[in-house]
Amino acid sequence: MADQGSQGESQATFAKRIDPKTEPLTPEQAHLIRKVEMEQWRKKSQKLRGRNVVTGLAIGAVVMGIYGYTFYSVSQEKILDELDEEARVARMRAPKTSAN
């Protein structure tokens, strides 16, 4: 078991809570806070970058799908034009009646 003297020594002075509104920060404390905040920002930005890439790929896939479907639809219109032409030719060959 640890004696009383070793417990007091195990408490680190850097873990002391500071209220910056009531106590002024030393330059060393301000530097440490900036360093920790930058590290947290880097971690968050890496997560956001990954999410942005996934979102961008998803949007790109949707756009390419719409683009491809549009080309597919337009290519089918050529078939409809050919059918219309065949129908026009068939009407021309049909015998004329007084109702035509």
Jmol script that loads the backbone (N, CA, C; Angstrom):
load data "model"
ATOM      1  N   MET A   1       0.835  -1.180   0.000  1.00  0.00           N
ATOM      2  CA  MET A   1       0.000   0.000   0.000  1.00  0.00           C
ATOM      3  C   MET A   1       0.878   1.241   0.000  1.00  0.00           C
ATOM      4  N   ALA A   2       0.328   2.258  -0.550  1.00  0.00           N
ATOM      5  CA  ALA A   2       1.071   3.515  -0.628  1.00  0.00           C
ATOM      6  C   ALA A   2       0.856   4.320   0.639  1.00  0.00           C
ATOM      7  N   ASP A   3       1.908   5.003   1.065  1.00  0.00           N
ATOM      8  CA  ASP A   3       1.766   5.829   2.267  1.00  0.00           C
ATOM      9  C   ASP A   3       1.276   7.226   1.868  1.00  0.00           C
ATOM     10  N   GLN A   4       0.978   8.065   2.822  1.00  0.00           N
ATOM     11  CA  GLN A   4       0.395   9.383   2.616  1.00  0.00           C
ATOM     12  C   GLN A   4       1.307  10.290   1.783  1.00  0.00           C
ATOM     13  N   GLY A   5       2.570  10.224   1.947  1.00  0.00           N
ATOM     14  CA  GLY A   5       3.513  11.089   1.237  1.00  0.00           C
ATOM     15  C   GLY A   5       3.487  10.848  -0.263  1.00  0.00           C
ATOM     16  N   SER A   6       3.361   9.600  -0.685  1.00  0.00           N
ATOM     17  CA  SER A   6       3.381   9.307  -2.112  1.00  0.00           C
ATOM     18  C   SER A   6       2.068   9.721  -2.789  1.00  0.00           C
ATOM     19  N   GLN A   7       0.969   9.743  -2.045  1.00  0.00           N
ATOM     20  CA  GLN A   7      -0.298  10.166  -2.648  1.00  0.00           C
ATOM     21  C   GLN A   7      -0.254  11.652  -2.977  1.00  0.00           C
ATOM     22  N   GLY A   8       0.310  12.467  -2.100  1.00  0.00           N
ATOM     23  CA  GLY A   8       0.405  13.895  -2.347  1.00  0.00           C
ATOM     24  C   GLY A   8       1.309  14.206  -3.530  1.00  0.00           C
ATOM     25  N   GLU A   9       2.328  13.400  -3.741  1.00  0.00           N
ATOM     26  CA  GLU A   9       3.249  13.618  -4.844  1.00  0.00           C
ATOM     27  C   GLU A   9       2.654  13.183  -6.174  1.00  0.00           C
ATOM     28  N   SER A  10       1.690  12.255  -6.170  1.00  0.00           N
ATOM     29  CA  SER A  10       1.142  11.751  -7.424  1.00  0.00           C
ATOM     30  C   SER A  10       0.174  12.747  -8.064  1.00  0.00           C
ATOM     31  N   GLN A  11      -0.303  13.711  -7.319  1.00  0.00           N
ATOM     32  CA  GLN A  11      -1.185  14.711  -7.905  1.00  0.00           C
ATOM     33  C   GLN A  11      -0.348  15.685  -8.717  1.00  0.00           C
ATOM     34  N   ALA A  12      -0.657  15.779  -9.983  1.00  0.00           N
ATOM     35  CA  ALA A  12       0.120  16.631 -10.870  1.00  0.00           C
ATOM     36  C   ALA A  12      -0.392  18.061 -10.790  1.00  0.00           C
ATOM     37  N   THR A  13       0.512  19.003 -10.867  1.00  0.00           N
ATOM     38  CA  THR A  13       0.119  20.410 -10.808  1.00  0.00           C
ATOM     39  C   THR A  13      -0.489  20.883 -12.120  1.00  0.00           C
ATOM     40  N   PHE A  14      -0.186  20.210 -13.249  1.00  0.00           N
ATOM     41  CA  PHE A  14      -0.730  20.650 -14.528  1.00  0.00           C
ATOM     42  C   PHE A  14      -2.205  20.304 -14.675  1.00  0.00           C
ATOM     43  N   ALA A  15      -2.767  19.466 -13.809  1.00  0.00           N
ATOM     44  CA  ALA A  15      -4.171  19.081 -13.903  1.00  0.00           C
ATOM     45  C   ALA A  15      -5.073  20.010 -13.099  1.00  0.00           C
ATOM     46  N   LYS A  16      -4.524  21.047 -12.542  1.00  0.00           N
ATOM     47  CA  LYS A  16      -5.303  21.988 -11.749  1.00  0.00           C
ATOM     48  C   LYS A  16      -6.264  22.738 -12.668  1.00  0.00           C
ATOM     49  N   ARG A  17      -7.514  22.824 -12.267  1.00  0.00           N
ATOM     50  CA  ARG A  17      -8.513  23.537 -13.064  1.00  0.00           C
ATOM     51  C   ARG A  17      -8.329  25.036 -12.888  1.00  0.00           C
ATOM     52  N   ILE A  18      -8.447  25.738 -14.014  1.00  0.00           N
ATOM     53  CA  ILE A  18      -8.259  27.179 -14.012  1.00  0.00           C
ATOM     54  C   ILE A  18      -9.485  27.816 -14.657  1.00  0.00           C
ATOM     55  N   ASP A  19      -9.987  28.857 -14.056  1.00  0.00           N
ATOM     56  CA  ASP A  19     -11.070  29.626 -14.657  1.00  0.00           C
ATOM     57  C   ASP A  19     -10.457  30.878 -15.269  1.00  0.00           C
ATOM     58  N   PRO A  20     -10.360  30.945 -16.597  1.00  0.00           N
ATOM     59  CA  PRO A  20      -9.689  32.082 -17.230  1.00  0.00           C
ATOM     60  C   PRO A  20     -10.426  33.408 -17.026  1.00  0.00           C
ATOM     61  N   LYS A  21     -11.691  33.355 -16.629  1.00  0.00           N
ATOM     62  CA  LYS A  21     -12.435  34.590 -16.408  1.00  0.00           C
ATOM     63  C   LYS A  21     -12.021  35.254 -15.102  1.00  0.00           C
ATOM     64  N   THR A  22     -11.680  34.436 -14.099  1.00  0.00           N
ATOM     65  CA  THR A  22     -11.318  35.004 -12.792  1.00  0.00           C
ATOM     66  C   THR A  22      -9.812  35.106 -12.603  1.00  0.00           C
ATOM     67  N   GLU A  23      -9.065  34.187 -13.170  1.00  0.00           N
ATOM     68  CA  GLU A  23      -7.605  34.177 -13.025  1.00  0.00           C
ATOM     69  C   GLU A  23      -6.957  34.443 -14.375  1.00  0.00           C
ATOM     70  N   PRO A  24      -5.997  35.336 -14.449  1.00  0.00           N
ATOM     71  CA  PRO A  24      -5.307  35.550 -15.732  1.00  0.00           C
ATOM     72  C   PRO A  24      -4.420  34.340 -16.055  1.00  0.00           C
ATOM     73  N   LEU A  25      -4.328  34.028 -17.332  1.00  0.00           N
ATOM     74  CA  LEU A  25      -3.507  32.900 -17.777  1.00  0.00           C
ATOM     75  C   LEU A  25      -2.076  33.353 -17.987  1.00  0.00           C
ATOM     76  N   THR A  26      -1.167  32.463 -17.621  1.00  0.00           N
ATOM     77  CA  THR A  26       0.242  32.723 -17.907  1.00  0.00           C
ATOM     78  C   THR A  26       0.484  32.415 -19.388  1.00  0.00           C
ATOM     79  N   PRO A  27       1.515  32.951 -19.977  1.00  0.00           N
ATOM     80  CA  PRO A  27       1.799  32.648 -21.395  1.00  0.00           C
ATOM     81  C   PRO A  27       1.966  31.147 -21.647  1.00  0.00           C
ATOM     82  N   GLU A  28       2.533  30.450 -20.678  1.00  0.00           N
ATOM     83  CA  GLU A  28       2.711  28.999 -20.827  1.00  0.00           C
ATOM     84  C   GLU A  28       1.359  28.291 -20.868  1.00  0.00           C
ATOM     85  N   GLN A  29       0.427  28.698 -20.008  1.00  0.00           N
ATOM     86  CA  GLN A  29      -0.906  28.086 -19.986  1.00  0.00           C
ATOM     87  C   GLN A  29      -1.666  28.408 -21.270  1.00  0.00           C
ATOM     88  N   ALA A  30      -1.566  29.646 -21.730  1.00  0.00           N
ATOM     89  CA  ALA A  30      -2.237  30.027 -22.967  1.00  0.00           C
ATOM     90  C   ALA A  30      -1.685  29.232 -24.144  1.00  0.00           C
ATOM     91  N   HIS A  31      -0.376  29.041 -24.178  1.00  0.00           N
ATOM     92  CA  HIS A  31       0.248  28.252 -25.246  1.00  0.00           C
ATOM     93  C   HIS A  31      -0.242  26.802 -25.200  1.00  0.00           C
ATOM     94  N   LEU A  32      -0.308  26.234 -24.008  1.00  0.00           N
ATOM     95  CA  LEU A  32      -0.772  24.852 -23.855  1.00  0.00           C
ATOM     96  C   LEU A  32      -2.226  24.722 -24.305  1.00  0.00           C
ATOM     97  N   ILE A  33      -3.050  25.684 -23.944  1.00  0.00           N
ATOM     98  CA  ILE A  33      -4.457  25.633 -24.347  1.00  0.00           C
ATOM     99  C   ILE A  33      -4.567  25.715 -25.868  1.00  0.00           C
ATOM    100  N   ARG A  34      -3.829  26.625 -26.489  1.00  0.00           N
ATOM    101  CA  ARG A  34      -3.846  26.734 -27.953  1.00  0.00           C
ATOM    102  C   ARG A  34      -3.378  25.439 -28.614  1.00  0.00           C
ATOM    103  N   LYS A  35      -2.356  24.824 -28.041  1.00  0.00           N
ATOM    104  CA  LYS A  35      -1.814  23.577 -28.592  1.00  0.00           C
ATOM    105  C   LYS A  35      -2.861  22.466 -28.524  1.00  0.00           C
ATOM    106  N   VAL A  36      -3.538  22.346 -27.390  1.00  0.00           N
ATOM    107  CA  VAL A  36      -4.565  21.310 -27.226  1.00  0.00           C
ATOM    108  C   VAL A  36      -5.740  21.580 -28.161  1.00  0.00           C
ATOM    109  N   GLU A  37      -6.156  22.843 -28.273  1.00  0.00           N
ATOM    110  CA  GLU A  37      -7.268  23.179 -29.163  1.00  0.00           C
ATOM    111  C   GLU A  37      -6.921  22.878 -30.615  1.00  0.00           C
ATOM    112  N   MET A  38      -5.701  23.156 -31.030  1.00  0.00           N
ATOM    113  CA  MET A  38      -5.289  22.845 -32.398  1.00  0.00           C
ATOM    114  C   MET A  38      -5.303  21.347 -32.671  1.00  0.00           C
ATOM    115  N   GLU A  39      -4.871  20.565 -31.698  1.00  0.00           N
ATOM    116  CA  GLU A  39      -4.877  19.113 -31.863  1.00  0.00           C
ATOM    117  C   GLU A  39      -6.310  18.592 -31.967  1.00  0.00           C
ATOM    118  N   GLN A  40      -7.209  19.121 -31.155  1.00  0.00           N
ATOM    119  CA  GLN A  40      -8.611  18.723 -31.239  1.00  0.00           C
ATOM    120  C   GLN A  40      -9.202  19.133 -32.588  1.00  0.00           C
ATOM    121  N   TRP A  41      -8.839  20.320 -33.068  1.00  0.00           N
ATOM    122  CA  TRP A  41      -9.341  20.789 -34.357  1.00  0.00           C
ATOM    123  C   TRP A  41      -8.854  19.887 -35.487  1.00  0.00           C
ATOM    124  N   ARG A  42      -7.590  19.448 -35.410  1.00  0.00           N
ATOM    125  CA  ARG A  42      -7.056  18.549 -36.443  1.00  0.00           C
ATOM    126  C   ARG A  42      -7.819  17.233 -36.487  1.00  0.00           C
ATOM    127  N   LYS A  43      -8.114  16.677 -35.310  1.00  0.00           N
ATOM    128  CA  LYS A  43      -8.856  15.421 -35.260  1.00  0.00           C
ATOM    129  C   LYS A  43     -10.251  15.590 -35.853  1.00  0.00           C
ATOM    130  N   LYS A  44     -10.923  16.675 -35.496  1.00  0.00           N
ATOM    131  CA  LYS A  44     -12.270  16.915 -36.013  1.00  0.00           C
ATOM    132  C   LYS A  44     -12.242  17.172 -37.508  1.00  0.00           C
ATOM    133  N   SER A  45     -11.241  17.895 -37.982  1.00  0.00           N
ATOM    134  CA  SER A  45     -11.182  18.211 -39.407  1.00  0.00           C
ATOM    135  C   SER A  45     -10.931  16.960 -40.238  1.00  0.00           C
ATOM    136  N   GLN A  46     -10.186  16.000 -39.716  1.00  0.00           N
ATOM    137  CA  GLN A  46      -9.966  14.756 -40.448  1.00  0.00           C
ATOM    138  C   GLN A  46     -11.272  13.981 -40.581  1.00  0.00           C
ATOM    139  N   LYS A  47     -12.079  13.954 -39.519  1.00  0.00           N
ATOM    140  CA  LYS A  47     -13.384  13.280 -39.592  1.00  0.00           C
ATOM    141  C   LYS A  47     -14.280  13.985 -40.601  1.00  0.00           C
ATOM    142  N   LEU A  48     -14.299  15.320 -40.537  1.00  0.00           N
ATOM    143  CA  LEU A  48     -15.136  16.081 -41.461  1.00  0.00           C
ATOM    144  C   LEU A  48     -14.682  15.904 -42.901  1.00  0.00           C
ATOM    145  N   ARG A  49     -13.389  15.840 -43.112  1.00  0.00           N
ATOM    146  CA  ARG A  49     -12.865  15.649 -44.461  1.00  0.00           C
ATOM    147  C   ARG A  49     -13.343  14.307 -45.017  1.00  0.00           C
ATOM    148  N   GLY A  50     -13.302  13.279 -44.194  1.00  0.00           N
ATOM    149  CA  GLY A  50     -13.782  11.968 -44.630  1.00  0.00           C
ATOM    150  C   GLY A  50     -15.264  11.994 -44.960  1.00  0.00           C
ATOM    151  N   ARG A  51     -16.043  12.657 -44.125  1.00  0.00           N
ATOM    152  CA  ARG A  51     -17.479  12.761 -44.387  1.00  0.00           C
ATOM    153  C   ARG A  51     -17.744  13.566 -45.653  1.00  0.00           C
ATOM    154  N   ASN A  52     -16.968  14.622 -45.859  1.00  0.00           N
ATOM    155  CA  ASN A  52     -17.145  15.438 -47.058  1.00  0.00           C
ATOM    156  C   ASN A  52     -16.831  14.635 -48.315  1.00  0.00           C
ATOM    157  N   VAL A  53     -15.826  13.789 -48.259  1.00  0.00           N
ATOM    158  CA  VAL A  53     -15.481  12.957 -49.412  1.00  0.00           C
ATOM    159  C   VAL A  53     -16.614  11.985 -49.715  1.00  0.00           C
ATOM    160  N   VAL A  54     -17.154  11.357 -48.691  1.00  0.00           N
ATOM    161  CA  VAL A  54     -18.257  10.410 -48.892  1.00  0.00           C
ATOM    162  C   VAL A  54     -19.479  11.131 -49.458  1.00  0.00           C
ATOM    163  N   THR A  55     -19.790  12.295 -48.916  1.00  0.00           N
ATOM    164  CA  THR A  55     -20.930  13.066 -49.410  1.00  0.00           C
ATOM    165  C   THR A  55     -20.708  13.482 -50.861  1.00  0.00           C
ATOM    166  N   GLY A  56     -19.518  13.934 -51.178  1.00  0.00           N
ATOM    167  CA  GLY A  56     -19.213  14.330 -52.551  1.00  0.00           C
ATOM    168  C   GLY A  56     -19.334  13.164 -53.525  1.00  0.00           C
ATOM    169  N   LEU A  57     -18.856  11.997 -53.113  1.00  0.00           N
ATOM    170  CA  LEU A  57     -18.969  10.821 -53.979  1.00  0.00           C
ATOM    171  C   LEU A  57     -20.430  10.416 -54.179  1.00  0.00           C
ATOM    172  N   ALA A  58     -21.232  10.515 -53.120  1.00  0.00           N
ATOM    173  CA  ALA A  58     -22.650  10.175 -53.225  1.00  0.00           C
ATOM    174  C   ALA A  58     -23.366  11.139 -54.169  1.00  0.00           C
ATOM    175  N   ILE A  59     -23.096  12.414 -54.031  1.00  0.00           N
ATOM    176  CA  ILE A  59     -23.725  13.405 -54.920  1.00  0.00           C
ATOM    177  C   ILE A  59     -23.267  13.183 -56.360  1.00  0.00           C
ATOM    178  N   GLY A  60     -21.983  12.911 -56.550  1.00  0.00           N
ATOM    179  CA  GLY A  60     -21.468  12.631 -57.886  1.00  0.00           C
ATOM    180  C   GLY A  60     -22.121  11.403 -58.510  1.00  0.00           C
ATOM    181  N   ALA A  61     -22.341  10.372 -57.699  1.00  0.00           N
ATOM    182  CA  ALA A  61     -22.983   9.159 -58.213  1.00  0.00           C
ATOM    183  C   ALA A  61     -24.423   9.438 -58.648  1.00  0.00           C
ATOM    184  N   VAL A  62     -25.131  10.246 -57.865  1.00  0.00           N
ATOM    185  CA  VAL A  62     -26.503  10.605 -58.230  1.00  0.00           C
ATOM    186  C   VAL A  62     -26.513  11.404 -59.532  1.00  0.00           C
ATOM    187  N   VAL A  63     -25.618  12.366 -59.649  1.00  0.00           N
ATOM    188  CA  VAL A  63     -25.547  13.182 -60.868  1.00  0.00           C
ATOM    189  C   VAL A  63     -25.221  12.307 -62.076  1.00  0.00           C
ATOM    190  N   MET A  64     -24.259  11.419 -61.943  1.00  0.00           N
ATOM    191  CA  MET A  64     -23.901  10.542 -63.059  1.00  0.00           C
ATOM    192  C   MET A  64     -25.058   9.603 -63.411  1.00  0.00           C
ATOM    193  N   GLY A  65     -25.799   9.152 -62.409  1.00  0.00           N
ATOM    194  CA  GLY A  65     -26.963   8.315 -62.676  1.00  0.00           C
ATOM    195  C   GLY A  65     -28.023   9.054 -63.473  1.00  0.00           C
ATOM    196  N   ILE A  66     -28.296  10.293 -63.081  1.00  0.00           N
ATOM    197  CA  ILE A  66     -29.273  11.099 -63.820  1.00  0.00           C
ATOM    198  C   ILE A  66     -28.779  11.361 -65.237  1.00  0.00           C
ATOM    199  N   TYR A  67     -27.510  11.674 -65.373  1.00  0.00           N
ATOM    200  CA  TYR A  67     -26.905  11.926 -66.682  1.00  0.00           C
ATOM    201  C   TYR A  67     -27.018  10.688 -67.573  1.00  0.00           C
ATOM    202  N   GLY A  68     -26.677   9.530 -67.032  1.00  0.00           N
ATOM    203  CA  GLY A  68     -26.764   8.284 -67.793  1.00  0.00           C
ATOM    204  C   GLY A  68     -28.195   7.947 -68.174  1.00  0.00           C
ATOM    205  N   TYR A  69     -29.121   8.146 -67.254  1.00  0.00           N
ATOM    206  CA  TYR A  69     -30.526   7.860 -67.541  1.00  0.00           C
ATOM    207  C   TYR A  69     -31.044   8.783 -68.638  1.00  0.00           C
ATOM    208  N   THR A  70     -30.594  10.030 -68.633  1.00  0.00           N
ATOM    209  CA  THR A  70     -31.010  10.975 -69.667  1.00  0.00           C
ATOM    210  C   THR A  70     -30.543  10.502 -71.034  1.00  0.00           C
ATOM    211  N   PHE A  71     -29.297  10.060 -71.143  1.00  0.00           N
ATOM    212  CA  PHE A  71     -28.800   9.541 -72.419  1.00  0.00           C
ATOM    213  C   PHE A  71     -29.556   8.286 -72.830  1.00  0.00           C
ATOM    214  N   TYR A  72     -29.889   7.441 -71.885  1.00  0.00           N
ATOM    215  CA  TYR A  72     -30.641   6.220 -72.181  1.00  0.00           C
ATOM    216  C   TYR A  72     -32.023   6.575 -72.720  1.00  0.00           C
ATOM    217  N   SER A  73     -32.669   7.550 -72.105  1.00  0.00           N
ATOM    218  CA  SER A  73     -34.000   7.969 -72.543  1.00  0.00           C
ATOM    219  C   SER A  73     -33.947   8.581 -73.936  1.00  0.00           C
ATOM    220  N   VAL A  74     -32.956   9.394 -74.199  1.00  0.00           N
ATOM    221  CA  VAL A  74     -32.842  10.030 -75.505  1.00  0.00           C
ATOM    222  C   VAL A  74     -32.578   8.978 -76.577  1.00  0.00           C
ATOM    223  N   SER A  75     -31.796   7.955 -76.270  1.00  0.00           N
ATOM    224  CA  SER A  75     -31.527   6.912 -77.263  1.00  0.00           C
ATOM    225  C   SER A  75     -32.789   6.123 -77.576  1.00  0.00           C
ATOM    226  N   GLN A  76     -33.710   6.008 -76.633  1.00  0.00           N
ATOM    227  CA  GLN A  76     -34.972   5.326 -76.901  1.00  0.00           C
ATOM    228  C   GLN A  76     -35.881   6.183 -77.769  1.00  0.00           C
ATOM    229  N   GLU A  77     -35.734   7.483 -77.747  1.00  0.00           N
ATOM    230  CA  GLU A  77     -36.551   8.349 -78.585  1.00  0.00           C
ATOM    231  C   GLU A  77     -36.275   8.090 -80.058  1.00  0.00           C
ATOM    232  N   LYS A  78     -35.072   7.687 -80.415  1.00  0.00           N
ATOM    233  CA  LYS A  78     -34.765   7.356 -81.800  1.00  0.00           C
ATOM    234  C   LYS A  78     -35.621   6.177 -82.253  1.00  0.00           C
ATOM    235  N   ILE A  79     -35.806   5.217 -81.376  1.00  0.00           N
ATOM    236  CA  ILE A  79     -36.633   4.055 -81.697  1.00  0.00           C
ATOM    237  C   ILE A  79     -38.068   4.499 -81.922  1.00  0.00           C
ATOM    238  N   LEU A  80     -38.545   5.418 -81.070  1.00  0.00           N
ATOM    239  CA  LEU A  80     -39.907   5.923 -81.247  1.00  0.00           C
ATOM    240  C   LEU A  80     -40.039   6.684 -82.560  1.00  0.00           C
ATOM    241  N   ASP A  81     -39.016   7.416 -82.952  1.00  0.00           N
ATOM    242  CA  ASP A  81     -39.040   8.118 -84.239  1.00  0.00           C
ATOM    243  C   ASP A  81     -39.125   7.124 -85.393  1.00  0.00           C
ATOM    244  N   GLU A  82     -38.384   6.026 -85.290  1.00  0.00           N
ATOM    245  CA  GLU A  82     -38.440   5.002 -86.322  1.00  0.00           C
ATOM    246  C   GLU A  82     -39.822   4.377 -86.396  1.00  0.00           C
ATOM    247  N   LEU A  83     -40.453   4.149 -85.237  1.00  0.00           N
ATOM    248  CA  LEU A  83     -41.808   3.591 -85.224  1.00  0.00           C
ATOM    249  C   LEU A  83     -42.796   4.572 -85.846  1.00  0.00           C
ATOM    250  N   ASP A  84     -42.626   5.846 -85.562  1.00  0.00           N
ATOM    251  CA  ASP A  84     -43.502   6.852 -86.166  1.00  0.00           C
ATOM    252  C   ASP A  84     -43.339   6.870 -87.681  1.00  0.00           C
ATOM    253  N   GLU A  85     -42.114   6.738 -88.141  1.00  0.00           N
ATOM    254  CA  GLU A  85     -41.854   6.716 -89.585  1.00  0.00           C
ATOM    255  C   GLU A  85     -42.498   5.491 -90.229  1.00  0.00           C
ATOM    256  N   GLU A  86     -42.394   4.346 -89.568  1.00  0.00           N
ATOM    257  CA  GLU A  86     -43.017   3.123 -90.097  1.00  0.00           C
ATOM    258  C   GLU A  86     -44.532   3.268 -90.129  1.00  0.00           C
ATOM    259  N   ALA A  87     -45.102   3.894 -89.124  1.00  0.00           N
ATOM    260  CA  ALA A  87     -46.548   4.098 -89.097  1.00  0.00           C
ATOM    261  C   ALA A  87     -46.978   5.040 -90.214  1.00  0.00           C
ATOM    262  N   ARG A  88     -46.205   6.062 -90.479  1.00  0.00           N
ATOM    263  CA  ARG A  88     -46.516   7.010 -91.552  1.00  0.00           C
ATOM    264  C   ARG A  88     -46.478   6.298 -92.912  1.00  0.00           C
ATOM    265  N   VAL A  89     -45.475   5.447 -93.109  1.00  0.00           N
ATOM    266  CA  VAL A  89     -45.361   4.688 -94.363  1.00  0.00           C
ATOM    267  C   VAL A  89     -46.541   3.738 -94.498  1.00  0.00           C
ATOM    268  N   ALA A  90     -46.933   3.094 -93.398  1.00  0.00           N
ATOM    269  CA  ALA A  90     -48.060   2.162 -93.443  1.00  0.00           C
ATOM    270  C   ALA A  90     -49.348   2.900 -93.779  1.00  0.00           C
ATOM    271  N   ARG A  91     -49.529   4.113 -93.261  1.00  0.00           N
ATOM    272  CA  ARG A  91     -50.728   4.891 -93.581  1.00  0.00           C
ATOM    273  C   ARG A  91     -50.744   5.295 -95.050  1.00  0.00           C
ATOM    274  N   MET A  92     -49.580   5.567 -95.608  1.00  0.00           N
ATOM    275  CA  MET A  92     -49.511   5.963 -97.010  1.00  0.00           C
ATOM    276  C   MET A  92     -49.867   4.788 -97.927  1.00  0.00           C
ATOM    277  N   ARG A  93     -49.488   3.572 -97.514  1.00  0.00           N
ATOM    278  CA  ARG A  93     -49.741   2.385 -98.338  1.00  0.00           C
ATOM    279  C   ARG A  93     -51.176   1.894 -98.190  1.00  0.00           C
ATOM    280  N   ALA A  94     -51.826   2.262 -97.104  1.00  0.00           N
ATOM    281  CA  ALA A  94     -53.196   1.791 -96.864  1.00  0.00           C
ATOM    282  C   ALA A  94     -54.128   2.339 -97.933  1.00  0.00           C
ATOM    283  N   PRO A  95     -55.156   1.583 -98.275  1.00  0.00           N
ATOM    284  CA  PRO A  95     -56.102   2.078 -99.300  1.00  0.00           C
ATOM    285  C   PRO A  95     -56.850   3.305 -98.784  1.00  0.00           C
ATOM    286  N   LYS A  96     -57.093   4.233 -99.673  1.00  0.00           N
ATOM    287  CA  LYS A  96     -57.786   5.459 -99.318  1.00  0.00           C
ATOM    288  C   LYS A  96     -59.291   5.194 -99.317  1.00  0.00           C
ATOM    289  N   THR A  97     -59.948   5.743 -98.321  1.00  0.00           N
ATOM    290  CA  THR A  97     -61.405   5.669 -98.259  1.00  0.00           C
ATOM    291  C   THR A  97     -61.928   7.094 -98.124  1.00  0.00           C
ATOM    292  N   SER A  98     -63.221   7.229 -98.192  1.00  0.00           N
ATOM    293  CA  SER A  98     -63.807   8.559 -98.065  1.00  0.00           C
ATOM    294  C   SER A  98     -63.641   9.124 -96.662  1.00  0.00           C
ATOM    295  N   ALA A  99     -63.407   8.269 -95.688  1.00  0.00           N
ATOM    296  CA  ALA A  99     -63.235   8.725 -94.313  1.00  0.00           C
ATOM    297  C   ALA A  99     -61.828   9.292 -94.086  1.00  0.00           C
ATOM    298  N   ASN A 100     -60.858   8.943 -94.915  1.00  0.00           N
ATOM    299  CA  ASN A 100     -59.478   9.417 -94.741  1.00  0.00           C
ATOM    300  C   ASN A 100     -59.399  10.807 -95.176  1.00  0.00           C
TER     301      ASN A 100
END
end "model"
wireframe off; spacefill off
backbone 0.3
color backbone group
